[in-house]
């Protein structure tokens, strides 16, 4: 009996040790002493409780809780000041992974956090004393430990390895305790087996080499997707805020284990159909160092300040400026139309609007080639404003190849055009001076990959872009959880030579440096991107524009290259993003003369490589000479097979996050919110546009779950719904939506109410045919 009490006490003490270690690791350093203290206190008091008669144990446990509460109340303001002081490192930890929008409290006067730390330590010990005495207490302690881990995942922070092993072993022992069996206290052997397995895993995979399992990665995303829409306080950050990490003063790249998606809507847009992927720049910058991207320093612009006088964004988006100059001149418009398939310059102008931006950001979301002249620009940097970010404008479907042909072969005395050409040449000199810089920390990584030849002509640049794309896709792995960059290592070099895995921030950053090493000016850009196929499937507005809500799944980072004469253009280097063109176009080789007969002059850039438009003669001398005819004309950017160092996934296991003692109540509240989420959505759908849009997203997910085909003709889809008895009435819903789509008329409140009722009926029919486990998966895992 005494042995059983001792081992049960030891189990509770181990659980307290692990949970308190997790709890206090979220405040910074010093988690181990608090964990040891919790383990010792829980073990000693549990042994004391075990020596008492059972009828005295629970009154004593209740008395301990009353004493803790009374002490906190008696200390009053001193306790609250200590708790506020302790909240500073808590909120700092909370903000760190994704720059969560939470203000750190300003303390009126200094206060020691020790009092609050002791209270949290003793309160957590009390939970595990309750776990020693009863199954209900064990359940409460298990929920506390479990939600500490879950909220760590929610904010993108993983627990310390040792704490994870102990807490995991405690949690693994709970089912055995509740289930019982022929063995007395079966939770003890279950705990021992789980602990041994955890220790073996730690020995086999040291903390420095820890690789987050894919299951945890998916779990983390599921947790965020499940909780975030109903979280009115924390808003743990999302992929969009994560992409801003390491840019414009937002901490550093490689300081989180990965990126995660919450599905949160970032912006609503309207635009005309497009055949190209849409890129919305939030920020772009070209100065890299200390694992962060920044704007070029002000001093770099001293020699060209006159170029940016009365700046309204000409150098942030030259394509729109050039097209405005051409459009206002009939002669230039006619000249350009000779190179266009449809011959219409005006037809290249497309309406565009950002109707709403829901993310707090000082930056705009601007597409390339948009007419967005405003006094918000500094030099060639992204515009900044504290005001609302909604706007309406138009953008140009930039005919890059046609423009290059026209600019190379045509001359014009138009003063605006001559001003553009002269200013562009001056800005181009500036670009080649400052956007080819490679820090020494990155040069080490590039040198390990092998020599990279310089490119100068348009054709060479076009081919080099494809070579870099293919090299990255073939030799590097895309993952949303690549792990942290080890302390003291450069983010780009570590990606290129050791980890060889990452998400778009890694691919874009590395591509910028490979492009610069090739002699192509490049910089780093972050924002949102939407494929043309997604836009084509969006509903039409009354004006015939596609209406689309962009969520954080569209958050992205990419590279920009400078195309001589045209300005900064996006270049996609992350595998799996389709629909992007090579930024260096094939010039239109055939020009129509007045009689419609074609003549086909050669591309001057390829015909005379020595005359390639480059920064200046002085800078040409600084460019390394091209290879001689006896050597290969062009090499792959790096040496591919057998030359790159072996991958090393070494990375420190990250620290966790604080959770307050009221988490148990919060867990019950969150469960209730989740259980009623769909019914609340159905009730809210008739009232406003946003709620009805969420209803439409829900119906799409529900029909996909049921196996209803999403493609096919209008009548085919209606037949599919009629065949499935669960979706009785969905043909009526389709009629409503199609009528609204093509008539341009918004649905009335009664029609939206009818749509919600049809969806609710279908959901009930789907649930009625499911067993218990399938219902759980349906409602919680699939969020239906």
N, C-alpha and C positions, 0 to 999 in steps of 0.2 A: 504493500500500500504506500509506504514511504517512497519507494522508488518511483511509483507511478506519479505521486505528487511532485517529486523532484523533476521528472522528465516533462510533465505538463507545465511546471513553472518555467523550465528551461525553454520550452516551445514558445510560451508567451513572451519570455524575455527576448528571445531571438526576433520575434515579430516586432516587439517594441524597438529593439536595436535598429532593425532595418527601416521601419517606418519613420522613426525620429531622424535617422540619418538622411532619408529622403527629404523630410520636412526642413531640416536645418541646412541641407546643402543648397536650398533655394535662397537662403540668405547670404550665401557666399562661403567663405572658408569656415572651418571649425565644426563640421558636421560630425566627424568621428568622435570627439570627446562627448558631445551631447548624446550620440548614439550609445556609447559605452555607459554613460550615466543612466540612460533610460533602461538599458539591459540589466544593469546591476540593481537599480531601484525596483524594477518589475520582478526580478528573480527573488530578491530578499522579501519583499512584501507578499509575493505569492506564496513563498514557503511559510511565512507567518500566518497567512490566511489558511493555508492547508493544515496547520496545526490546531486551528480553532474548530469548535463544533460548527456544523453546517448552519445552524439557526442564527449564529452570530456573524456569519460572513457577509451576508447581503446588507444587514443594517450598517455594518462597519464600512462597506463599500459606498453606501448612500451617504454616510456621514462624511467620508473623504470628499465626495463631490460637493456637498453643502459647504464644507470648509473652504474648498477652492473658490467656489462662487462668492462666498462671504468675504474672503480676503480681497478678491478683485473689486467687489463693491465698496469695501471699506477704504481701499487705497484710492478709489475715485479718480480724480483728475491726474494724479501721479501715474496710475496704471494706464490711463488713456494716452498720456504723453509718451510713456514708454512704448505702448503699442504703435503709436504714430511713428515714433523713431524707428521701430523695427519694420514698419511698412515701407520705408525708403528703399532698403535693399530688395525687398520683395517686389516693389513696382519696377525697380531698375532691372531685375531679372526678367520680369514679365515683358518689359519693353524691348529687351535686347534682341531676341531673334528676328522680329518683324517690325521693329519701331512702332509698337502698339500706341495708339493715341490716348495715352493716360498721363496725367500730370503728376509729377513727384511732389508729395506734400512739402510745403515750406514750414519748418518748425519755428514757432514763435520764440522758443528758447531751447537750448540744448537739453536733451534728456537721454538717459541711458536706456538701451533696449534690454538690459539684463532682466529686469522685472518681468517683462513680457515673455522673454525667452524661457525663464523658469516656469511661468504659468503654462505655456504651450508644452513644455517638456513634461510637467506633472499631469496635465490634462490628457496627453497622449498615453502616458503610463497608466492612467486610470482606465482608459479604454481596454488596454491589454490585461489589466487586473480583472476587469469584467469578463474578458475572453477566457481567463483561467477558471472563472467560477461557473460560467453558463454558456450554453450554445447561443443564446440571444446576444450575450456579450461578445462572443467570438464572431458572430455575424456583423455586429456593429464595428468591431475592430477591423474585420476583413473589408468592409465597405470603405472605411476610412483609408486603409492602405491602398485598396484598389483604385479609388478615385484620386489619390495622390499621384499614382502612376498615370492615370488617364488624363488628368489635367496637365501633366507634364507633356504628354503627347499633344494635347490640344494646343499648347503654346510652342510646340516645336522643340521641346527640351526633354532629353532622356535622363533617367535616373542614374546615380552612380552604380557601378557594377556590383559591388559588395552588398549594397542596400537592396538592389534588385534580387540578388540571390536569396537573401534572408526573407524579404517580404514575399517573394515568389514561393518559397518553400512553405511559409505560413499559409498563404492563400491556397496552395495545393493541398494542404492538410485538412482544410475545412470540409470538403465534400465527404471525406472519410469519417470525420467526426459527426456530421449530420446523418450520414447513412447508417452508421453502426455496423455490426457484423459479429462474427464469432470471436474476434479479438477484442479484449478490453482496451479501451482508448486507442482505437485504430489510427487516430490522427498522429500519434507519436511515430510509428514506423513510416507512415506516409510522409511526414515532415522530414525524417531522416533520409529517406530515399531521394526526395526532391532536393534536399540540401546537398547530398553527395553528387547528384547529377549536375546541379548548378556549379559546384566547385570544379568538377571535371571539365565543364564547358569553359570556365574561367581559366583553367590551366591550359586547355587546348587552344583557346583563343584569348590571349592576354588582352587586358583593357586597351593597350596601345594599338592592338590590331582588331579591335571590335568592329564588326560589320553588322549594322542593323538589319535584322531579317526582313525579307519582303513582306511577311505577314504583319510585322509591326508598322511598316511603311503604309500598308493599306489600312491598317487599323487607325493609324494617326489621321489619315485623310477622312476615313469614315466618321471618326469622332468629331472632327471639325465640321464636316458637312452636316452632321446630325445636330450639333449644338449651336453652331454659329448663327443661323437665322433666328434663333430664339434667345440669343444672349444680348440683353440690353445694356450690359455693363462693360465687359472686358473687350469684346471684339478682338479676338486673339491675333488678328493679322491674317493676311492671305497671300496668295501668290503675287498679287500686284505690289503690295508693300514689301514682300520678300525680294522682288526684282529690283526695287529701289535700294536695297542693301548694297553697300559698296559703291554708291554713286552720290555725287553732290553732297558730301559730308554725312551720308547715312552709314556710318560705321564702316565695316570692311567686308570684302568678299571672303567666303570660305569659313565664316565663323558660326555657321549653322550646319546641321547634318544634311539638310536638303530643303526642297521647296514643297509646299503642300497647298492643295486647292480646297476652297470652301464653297465654291459656287456663288459667292456673293456678287451681286450686280455692281459693276463699276461705272458704267455709263450707258445712256440710250442715244442712239444715232439714227439719222435718216440719210440715205444717199441713193444715187442712181445705180443701176446695175454696172458691174465692172468685171472685166475678164482677169483681173490681177488680184493678188492677195493685198488686203488693206493693212497698212502699217500706220498706227497712231503713235507718234513720238511723244513721250512724256519728258524725256531728258536725253541729251547726248553730250558727250565730253571726250576729250582727247588726251588728257594728262594722266598717266598711270604711274602709281608708286605706292609702296607700302600697302599692297593688296587693296587698293581703292582707285576708282576713276574720279577725276575732278575736271573742272573747267581749266582751260589754260590760264595761267596767272595774268593779271592785268598788265604787268610789265611787258609781256610778249606783244602787246598791241601798240606799244608806244610809237613804233615807226609807221603805223598805218591808221592812226586815230582818225585822220580825215576821211578815210574810207567808210567809217561808221558814223559819220556826222548825220544827224537827223535819221537815225537807224529805225526802220520799221520792219525789220526782219528780212531784208533783201538777201543777206548772206546766210540766213538760216534756211531759206528755201528759194534758191535762185531759179528753179524751174518755173515757178509761178510768175516771177518777175519777168523772165525772158518771154513767156507766152503773152503776158500783158503788153509788152513792148511790140511784139509781132502783131497781136490782134488789133491794136490801135492804128496800124499802118496798112492800108490796102495793098501797097506794093509788096511789103514783107509777107503779108498773109497769102498773096497770090504765089509768091516765090515758094513759101513752105507748102502750099497746097499741091504744088507740082510733085512733091515727094510723098503725098498721102494717097492711100488707096481710094478713099471716098472723096478726096479733094476738098474737104470742108474743115477749116480751122475752127469755126464757131462750134461745130459738132463735138469738139474735144472738151468743151466746158461742161462740167457736171455739177448739179446741185449737191450740197452736203451740209449737214447740221449735226451738232452735238446738242441734244435737247436737255440733257441732265447729266451731271457728274455726281456720283454718290460717295466717292472716296474723298476724304480730306487731303488735299494736295495743293501745293503752291504752284504746280506746273499745269499747263494746258495739255490737252490731248489733240495733237495736230497731225493730220495726214500730210504726206508729201505732196507738193505742188498745189497747195491750197492758198487762195488769195486771202491772207490773214495779215494785212498790214495794220500794225498797231504800235504805239509808242511804249512797248513793254519789253523791248529787246535791248540787251547789252552785248555789243560786239556780235559774234556769231553764236552766242549762247541761247539756250532755251528760254523762252519768255516766262516771266514770273509775275504773279498777281495774287493779291489777297482776296480779290473779288470772285464772283461766280465764274465758272468755267464753261457755261453754255454759250454757244454762238451759232450763227448761221452764215454760210459763205458758199463758195463753189470751188471745185478743184479741177485741175486740168489732167486729162488723160495724156500724159506727156509722150509725144512721138520722138523718143530719143534718137533713133537712127535717122529719121527724117531731119531733125534739127541739126545733127552733126553734118549731114550732107549739105544742107542749105548753108550753114555757117562756113563750111570749107570752100564752097564753090560760088557763093553769091556775095556781092558787095552792095552796100547801101549807104546813102548819105544821111539816112534818117538820124537825127541827133540823139534820140533816145537809144537807138540801137548802137550807135557809136559809143555812147556813154556806157552802155552795158558791157560792150566788148573791152573797152579800156579798163573799166573797174574790175571786170572778171579776171583780166590778165594780172592786175595788181594783187587781187585777192588770191589768185592761184599761186603767185610767188610766195605769199604768206603761208598758204596751206602746205606747200612743199618744204618750207623752212621748219614748220612746227608740228606737222602731223605725220612725220616719219620717225620721230624719236622712239627709241627702244631703251628702257632702263637696263642697267647692267644685270640686275637680278633676272631679267627675262632673257638677255643675251646668252646666259649660261644654258638655259633650257633649249634655246634655238640651236645653239652650237652642238648640243648633244644629238640633235635630229639630223644633222648633216648640212652641207652647203645649200644655199638657196640663191639662185641666179636672179639678177635684176631684170625687170621687164620695162619697156618704154613705150611700145606701140599699142594702139588700141587692140589689135588682134592678140598680142602677147598678154595683155592684161585680161582680156576676156578668157583666154585659155588658162591663165594662172588662177583665176577665180574658180574655174571648174576643177583644176588640179587640187587646190586646197580643200574644196568641198569633198572631193572623192577621198582624199587622204584622211580627213577627219572622220568621215563616215565609215571608212574601212578599218581604221586603227583605234578608234575610241568608242566608248559605250555611253549611250544616253541613259541616265537614270535620274529620278527625282530625289534620290537619297544617296549622294556620293560620299557623305561624311565631311567632317571638318578638315580644313587644311592645317597640318601640324604647326605648332608655334615655331616661328623662326624661318618658315619656308614661304617662298613666293607662290601665290595662288596660281598663276599661269604656268610657271615652271613645274610646279607639283602636278598639275593636270597633264601637261604634255609629256613628262618623263617618268612619273611614278604612278599616280592613281589611274590615269588614262580613262577616267569616267567622270561624268558630270552632267549638268543640265545646261540650259541655253546660256547662262552667264559664263560658264566655262568655255563653251564652244565659241561664243562671240568674242570673248576677251582674247582667247588664243588666236582666233582668226585675224583680229586686228593686228596682232604682232606679226603673224605670218605674212599678211598683206604688206605691212610696213617694211619687213625684211625684203620683200620682193620689189620695193620701190614704189608701192601704191599708197598714197595718203589714205589713212583710215581712222575712224574713231568708233566709239562704243555708244550704243543707243538702247534705251529701255522704254517700254510702253505696252501697248496692246496690239495684237494682230488677229485678223479674222480672214479665213479663207473665202475665196469668191463663191464656192459652192454653198457655204453657210449663208452668205448674203442673198444668194439666189433663192433660197428656201424661205426667206423672211417675208412676212406679210407686207402688203402695199398700203401706203398712206393714201389719203384723199388726193394728194398731188402726184401719186404714182411713184413715190419713193419707197425704198425698202426700209422698214422699221426694224431695228435690231437692238436687243439689250445685250451688251457685252459684259461677261462676267470674268472672274479672276482666272478661269481656265484659259483665257486668251492673253494673260500676262506673258511677256516675252522679252528677251534681249537679243539684239542682232548687231551686225557690224554695218557701218556706213563707209563708202569709198567716195573719193572725189573724182568725178568724171570731168575732165578738162572741158570747159565751155558750158557745162550743164549744172555743176554743183554737186552737192552731197546726195547720194543715192543709196537705198537700202540694199544689202546683200545678205542672203540667208545662208548660214553655215551650220545650223543645227539640223541633224538628221531628222527626217519625218515631216518637215514642213514643206508641203507642196505648193505649187502655184506662184513661185517667185521667179522672176526673170534674171538673167545675168545683167548686172548694171552697166556693163560695157557693151553697147548694142552693135549689131551689124548695121552699118550705114546703108541707107537706101541707095543701091548702086544704079538704079535706072531713073533717069529724070525725063519728064515729058517736055518736049519743046512746044512752041506755039502751035505746031501742026499735029501734035499728038504723037510724033515719032520718037521712039526712045533712043537716047544715046547712053552709053554705059561707061562713064569715066571710072577709073580705078579709085579705090579709097586712098586719098593722099596719105593717110597715116600709115597704110601698109605699103604703098608704092614707094615712098621715100622715107624710110625709117629715121634717117638722119634729120628730117625736118619735123619730127614728132613735136607737138606742142607741149613743152615742158616749162618748168618755172622760169629759168633764166640760163644764160650761157654759163655764168659762174657756177650755178648749181649743177649743170651738166658735168662740169669737171669733177665735182665731188662724187658723182655717181660711179660706182665701180664699173670697169669696162665689161662689155659683153663678151661671152666666150668666143674663141676663134673657131673658124670652120672645121679645124681638126678635132675639136672637142664637141661633145653633145651640145646641140643648140639650146636645149632647155632641160633642166632636171626637175624631178618632182620636188616640191618644197622641202620635205625632209627625205632622208634615206629611209625607205619603208621597212623592208623585211630584215629582221635580225639586227638592226642598228639601234632601235630604241631600247632604253633600259627596261628591265622587267618591271611589271606593275607591282606596286607596293601599296596595299590598302591600309597601311598603318595610320591610325587616327585615334586620338584620345576619346574615351567615352565621356559624353557631356554631362553637365550637372543639371539638376532639376529645379523645381519650382515650389514655392510655398502654397499651402492651402490652409485656410483658417478652420477652427474647430467646428464651425457651423456647416461644414461640407455635407454632413449626413442629411441635414434638412434640405440643403441645396440639391442633393441627389434625388430626393423624393420629389422636389419641385420640378426638376428637369424631366423626370420620368412622367409626371403628370402633364407637363407641357407637350412632351413628345406624343403621348397617347391621344391628346386632343388636337394635335397640329393640323391633321387633315380636315377634321370637322370645322375647325376655326377658319381654315382656308376656304372651304366650301361656303361657309356663312359670309365671309368677307368678299367673295368673288363678285357678287352683283354690285358692290358699292363703288369700286374704283378700278381704274385701268391696271395698276400694278398688281392688285390681288387677282384680277381676271387673267392677267398674263401668267401668273404663277399657276392658276388653274389649268391653263392650256399646256404648260410644261408638264404638269402632273398627268393630264390625260395622255400625253405622248408617252410618258414613262410607263403608265399603266397598260397601254395597248402593246407596247414593246414587250413588257413582262408577259403578257398573255399570248404573245406570238402572232399578233395581228400584223400582217405585212404593211410596212410604211410606204412602199412604193406601189405604183400601178395607177390605173385610171380612176377617175372619180367614181364610176359605177362599180369597178372591181373592189374598191375599198368598202363601199356600202354593202356589197354582197358578203364580204368577209365579216362585217359586223353582224349582218343578219344571220349568218351561219352559227355564230357563237352566241348562245342564249344569254351569256353574262352581259353582253353589250347591247341588250334590247334598248332601242331608242337612240343609239349612237348615229344611225343614219340621219336622224333629225338634227343632231348636233353638227354633223358634217355639213348639212344643208345651211344651217345658220352661219357657220364660219365661212363657207364658200361664198354665200350671198354677201356677207360683210366685206370679204376680200375684194370681190370684183365690182361691187357697187360703190365702194368708197364710203359707205355709211357705217358708222359705228353701231354696235349692238345696243339696243335699249336695255334698261334695267330689267324689264320683264324677261327679255330674251337671255340676258346673262343669268338671271335666276333659274330659268329653264335649263340652261346649259349646266349649271352647278347641280341641279337636281338629277339630271341624266347621269352626270359623272358619279355622284354619290350613290345612286342606285346600282351602277355598274361595279363600284367598289364593294358594296355589300354583297353582291352576287359572287364576286371573286372570293371574298373572305368566307362565304358560306360553304364553299367546297374544299376548304383547307383544314388540315389537321392542326394540332397545337403547335408543333415545331415549325410547320410551314407558315402558320399565322405569325409566329415570332419573326421568322425571316422576312416575311412580307412587310410587316409593320416597322421593324427596327433596322434590319440590314439593308433592305431595298428602299426603305423610307416611303412605303406606299400605304 
